[in-house]
Amino acid sequence: MNAFSDKFALTRQQSVFLAKKKWDENIYCGMKMENRNITFPQTQTILNGVNVPGVTLDDIQAVLNMRDA
């Protein structure tokens, strides 16, 4: 019934590792799609729980909302 073969054949552990590795990048790309003025290092810092000077509270809240979504 499966019309497509599994090209990558990742195990569950490999899939979880890849998802965690791409987490910050996916949130950053989401912020760019929402036209937010925030850099990738700032996004990583916010996700690590540190306040970033020069970033509006609205942008910080948007990153946190994207993380929780």
Secondary structure, DSSP 4 states (H G I P E B T S, - for coil): ---S--SS---HHHHHHHHHHHHHHHHHHHHHHTT----HHHHHHHHTT---TTS-HHHHHHHHHHHH-
